[in-house]
Amino acid sequence: MAPTTQTQDAPLQPTTTTPQTPQLTESSPAAAAPTQGGASEKEAKEQKAFERWTKTLSLITGIGLSKEEFQTEINKIDRKQCELRKEQLIKTSPGVRFMMNNLVKSGCPLTKNMLECGPCDNTKSGGFSKDHGILLCQNGFFSKKHQEHTMIHEMIHMYDHCVFNLDWDNLRHHACSEIRAAALSGDCNWTREVRRGHYTFTKQHQECVKRRAAISVAGNPKCPSRDAAEKAVNAVFESCYNDTRPFDEFY
Ligand SMILES: [Zn+2]
């Protein structure tokens, strides 16, 4: 990723789509195909159904598809789901709609083609680029809620870039936006924390925000170490955590 313009955000539970290849032993419907002469319409229909069936089975088992073919099919399925959820969330998610409205008000409207679903490596869930808009990692979401939080998270980066004219090479600037994005997007809400096993009774929200912000800042090409990322986060934490614009409070 190009330096200075990108932020990338880690998913909470990376998903994998490695094909499994168990031995398939059951007989196929082809064995039961009628053998009388004259290819009837019924036979043609059955053949089609069989092809659909074997394709579905191939996807489940990985048998009969090359690694590339398998990945292409998985990418298609992931993209379709990501695009569908994106459309639904734009219509129904209060947080997504609120951020979209505020981006319009700030003079940086987010058009649909700036909100792109695409495959990423398994450590990412989304990213913002000032030149290209928002990437949604179609293979990085473990739920619709996770996609919703990622959309809001990246829109907060976009908002910050628009309103505060951030310098993404400056670790404190980057840290500030990551703190706000983690705090305001729902990334650190209670159920997500419990699922990650990081739940502690006091200050869990702040701790979660700090930890997630530091992980993201550590991914900045200008950041020399995790330690430097944590220092940048701590230096700006109070003021950025308490700056909830454009929200009135935590979402
Ligand atoms: Zn981020």
Boltz pocket constraint, residues with backbone or C-beta under 6 A from the ligand:
constraints:
  - pocket:
      binder: B
      contacts: [[A, 7], [A, 8], [A, 9], [A, 153], [A, 157], [A, 177], [A, 178], [A, 181], [A, 216]]
      max_distance: 6.0
